[in-house]
Amino acid sequence: MELSETIKGRRSVRKFKPDAVNRNVIESVLELATWAPSAMNRQDWQFVVVQGLMKEEFLKISASAFDQFKPMLEKTFKDKPKIIEGMKLFFETCGGAPIIILAYAGKLPNGQDDVWSISLSVQNLMLAAYEAGLGTVWTDGVVFAKEKEINDLFGIQGKKLVCVIPLGYPAEEPRKPPRREGVIQWIGF
Ligand SMILES: Cc1cc2nc3c(=O)[nH]c(=O)nc-3n(C[C@H](O)[C@H](O)[C@H](O)COP(=O)(O)O)c2cc1C
């Protein structure tokens, strides 16, 4: 696949087949994730790959996170209860993904969380997954609501959870959102 085809073809997938994903495939996707640029080449990122019973434990936390967003969603999608129902289901199931990947940022020397480097590596991950026929979606609602509970569940300390990425074979073909115009400013041309 051409790089441009991969970049333009990747979509956020929120419905997955239950089919297992071979560990070798996940490893090669994660290996490509680690080829992203990183601040001062620190490569200070960490990925936690979860399936099985621990994923079910995570989903309990995720399901409980929905309540925190409910009032806001009810206001935003007043006449669209189906959208709210769909979001609730996604918090409860992560779209049925057989795998979830937690993406953690390390710290820069000045103490800041290096959210930038991990974000670049997650983009690599999502593109590599797409090339391997897999679907992904960056999710962070659950992080905002339940970061501590998630870290406690997986015994992670001293790192910043940036997003949770469900991974699996897609059971939907999401529509391609059009691109916004006018986002480039040319100076000196
Ligand atoms: C910083 C960031 C946060 C996001 N958070 C969520 C989220 O919590 N839940 C979700 O379903 N999608 C989330 N997304 C996915 C976006 O909704 C998605 O990328 C966007 O709608 C464009 O669709 P596409 O990825 O198919 O191009 C997030 C994406 C980014 C970059």
The ligand as an SDF file (V2000), in Angstrom:
LIG
                    3D

 31 33  0  0  0  0  0  0  0  0999 V2000
   -7.1020   13.7550   20.5360 C   0  0  0  0  0  0  0  0  0  0  0  0
   -8.2070   12.8550   20.0290 C   0  0  0  0  0  0  0  0  0  0  0  0
   -9.1900   12.4090   20.8950 C   0  0  0  0  0  0  0  0  0  0  0  0
  -10.1840   11.5260   20.4630 C   0  0  0  0  0  0  0  0  0  0  0  0
  -11.0580   11.0080   21.3690 N   0  0  0  0  0  0  0  0  0  0  0  0
  -11.9640   10.1060   20.9660 C   0  0  0  0  0  0  0  0  0  0  0  0
  -12.8040    9.4650   21.9140 C   0  0  0  0  0  0  0  0  0  0  0  0
  -12.6890    9.6800   23.1460 O   0  0  0  0  0  0  0  0  0  0  0  0
  -13.7180    8.5680   21.4640 N   0  0  0  0  0  0  0  0  0  0  0  0
  -13.8400    8.2730   20.1260 C   0  0  0  0  0  0  0  0  0  0  0  0
  -14.6830    7.4550   19.7800 O   0  0  0  0  0  0  0  0  0  0  0  0
  -13.0360    8.8510   19.1970 N   0  0  0  0  0  0  0  0  0  0  0  0
  -12.1060    9.7510   19.5870 C   0  0  0  0  0  0  0  0  0  0  0  0
  -11.2430   10.3070   18.6680 N   0  0  0  0  0  0  0  0  0  0  0  0
  -11.3570    9.9480   17.2410 C   0  0  0  0  0  0  0  0  0  0  0  0
  -11.9450   11.0860   16.4300 C   0  0  0  0  0  0  0  0  0  0  0  0
  -13.3090   11.2210   16.7340 O   0  0  0  0  0  0  0  0  0  0  0  0
  -11.7180   10.8190   14.9350 C   0  0  0  0  0  0  0  0  0  0  0  0
  -10.3340   10.7720   14.6780 O   0  0  0  0  0  0  0  0  0  0  0  0
  -12.3640   11.8860   14.0600 C   0  0  0  0  0  0  0  0  0  0  0  0
  -13.7690   11.8390   14.1720 O   0  0  0  0  0  0  0  0  0  0  0  0
  -11.9880   11.7460   12.5820 C   0  0  0  0  0  0  0  0  0  0  0  0
  -12.3220   10.4650   12.0880 O   0  0  0  0  0  0  0  0  0  0  0  0
  -11.2010    9.5340   11.3990 P   0  0  0  0  0  0  0  0  0  0  0  0
  -10.2300    9.1740   12.4620 O   0  0  0  0  0  0  0  0  0  0  0  0
  -11.9500    8.3660   10.8550 O   0  0  0  0  0  0  0  0  0  0  0  0
  -10.5550   10.3420   10.3170 O   0  0  0  0  0  0  0  0  0  0  0  0
  -10.2280   11.1360   19.0970 C   0  0  0  0  0  0  0  0  0  0  0  0
   -9.2320   11.5960   18.2150 C   0  0  0  0  0  0  0  0  0  0  0  0
   -8.2280   12.4130   18.6810 C   0  0  0  0  0  0  0  0  0  0  0  0
   -7.1270   12.8400   17.7280 C   0  0  0  0  0  0  0  0  0  0  0  0
  1  2  1  0
  2  3  1  0
  2 30  2  0
  3  4  2  0
  4  5  1  0
  4 28  1  0
  5  6  2  0
  6  7  1  0
  6 13  1  0
  7  8  2  0
  7  9  1  0
  9 10  1  0
 10 11  2  0
 10 12  1  0
 12 13  2  0
 13 14  1  0
 14 15  1  0
 14 28  1  0
 15 16  1  0
 16 17  1  0
 16 18  1  0
 18 19  1  0
 18 20  1  0
 20 21  1  0
 20 22  1  0
 22 23  1  0
 23 24  1  0
 24 25  2  0
 24 26  1  0
 24 27  1  0
 28 29  2  0
 29 30  1  0
 30 31  1  0
M  END
$$$$
